Amino acid sequence: MAEANQTNYREIITKAVCGKGRKFSEATHHIRPSEPPSSILGCWIINHTYESKKRGDTVEVSGTYDINVWFSFVNNTKTDVATQTVSYTDIVPLTMRDEHVISKDLDVLARAVQQPNTLEATIAENGRHVDVQVEREFIVECIGETKLAVAVNPDGLIDEYPVDELDEEVDDEEYEQIDPHFMHEEMEN
């Protein structure tokens, strides 16, 4: 009986997501303007770049971004923008791991679901620099070769498969009823 069951399955080798993780981070950076600031007029982050590497059961995401602080000085009579490039390293634990990966050489994909964003920029107690609170969030995936077991019909192809059903056309009214965002909403959950 076991022998008959084995002949009804085939192993397929394919690339699949073999590990996933997600991490939300907050950090405080200290920006030192050219002049002691009187007030903060704005703060934004640009030029975000990052790369990722698998390290054991985690993925290391390393990157940089520029913080721009628009501030006034000399009793709010003049303004300037202080720019500073900061670097970071986030260690993202893999909460889902497939231990049956064939190849140990995995492709690592990291995606910023929350680009670095300023939460708050305040003048520090010493009055000389600006403390900038930043948030960011990453999702990482490890892709590798794995095996899938697929059930096979022992009698071969089914001749009676209703091919007619595959040839049905969709009319304009049915297209209008399709929600183009249904997959996007599902993926966010």
N, C-alpha and C positions, 0 to 999 in steps of 0.2 A: 504494500500500500504506500509506504514512504517513497518507494522508487517511482511510482506513478505520479505522485504529487510533485516530485522534483522535475519531471519532464514537462509539467504544465507551467513552469516558470522559466523566465530568461533573466539573466543579469545584464543590466545596461550600465555602462560606465558613462557618467556625465559630470559636467561642472554644476555645482549647486552651492547655495549659501550654507556654509558649515559652521559659522559662528556669527553672533550678533551681540552688540552692546550699545549702551546709550549713557551719556554723562552730561549733566548740567553743572556748570562751574560759575563761580563768582570770584572776582579778584579786585584788589584795590591797587591802583598805580599812583605813584607820586610824580607829578609833573612840576618841573621848576621853571617858571617863566623868567624872562629877562629882567623884569621889574616886579616888586612886591604888588600883588593884585589887590585892587579895591573891591571889585565884585566880578562874578563870573557871568558872562553874557551868553555863553553857549559852549557846548562840547559835543564833538562828533568823532566817529572812528571811520577811517578809510584804509584802503590798501591791505586788506586782510589776505594773507596767503598761509597755507599750511600743507603739511605732508604727514603721512601715517606709516607706521611700521608695526608688525606683530612682534610682541615680546612675551613669550610664554603664554599665559592665559589672559593676556591683556593686549590692547592696541595702544601704542603711544602716538598721540597727535601733537606735533610741534608746529608752531607758527609764529607769525609776527603781524602786527598792525600798527598804524599810526594813530595817535591820539592828538586831536587838535583842540586846544582850549582857547576860546575867544574871551579875553578879559579886559577890564578897564584898570587903570592905575593913575597915580598922582591925583587922588581924591576924585576919581571918575571923570577926569578931564581928557584922558587919552586912552586909546585902545590898541591892542596888539593880539596876535595869535601865537601861542606857544605850541610847537609840534614836537612830539617825541615818539620814536619807534620803540615799542615794547615787544618782548618775546615771551612765550609761554610754552608749557608742556602739560598736556592733560593725559592722564592714564585712564583708559576706558576699559573696565572689566568686561570680559565676554560672558554674558549671562546665559547665552545659548551656545552650546558647543556640540558638534558631532564628532564623536571619538572614532568613527569609522572612515575617516578620510584616507584615501589611498595615497595621495602625494602630500608630503609635508611642506611643499613649496606652494603657499597660498597667496592669492591676490588679495590685497587689503584695500577696501574702499572706505573712505570717510566722507561724511556729508555734514556740513554745518546746518542744522535745522534752525538754530538761532545764531545768526551772525553776531560777532562781538557788538554789544550795544551799551551805551552809557546809561546807567541807572541814576547816578547822581554825581555832581562835581561840586566840591566845597573847598573853601580856602582852609588850609590846615591851621591848627592852633598857633603855630609859630608865625603865621602870616606871610611866609615866604614861598610856600609851594601849594599846589592844588592836589587834593586827593580825589581820584576819579574811580568810582565803582563801576565795574564792567561785568556783564553776564554774557555767557556763550553756551551753546549746547551742540553736541555731536552725536550722530548715529554712525556706527562702524559695522562693516560686514566683511567677513573673511570668506573667500570663494575658493573652493578646491574640488578635486576630483573625488567622486564617491560612487558607490554602486547602488542601483535600484533593482528590486526584484519586481518583475512584471508578469502578471498572469497571462498565459497563452492558451488560446482555444485549441484543444488537442485535435479537433477535426479540421483545422486550417481556417481559411477565410469563410465567412458566412456569405453564401450566394444570395440569400434572401434579404440582405440588408436593404432597408427602404431608402434607396438613393434618391427617390423622388422628393423626399422630405428635405434633402440638402439643397435642392434646386429652387426652393421657394424664394420668390423675390419679395423684398420689403418695399411697400409703397410709401409715397411722400407723407401720408398721414401718420404712419407708424414711425418714420424717422423723426417727426416733430415731437413725438411722445417720449423719445429717448432723452434721458438726463445725461448730458455730457460730463457731469462732475461726479457721477455715482462711484467710480473707481477711486477718485481722489479722496472723497469723504471716507471711504472704507479703509484706505491706506493710512489715513491720519489716526484712526482708532486703533 
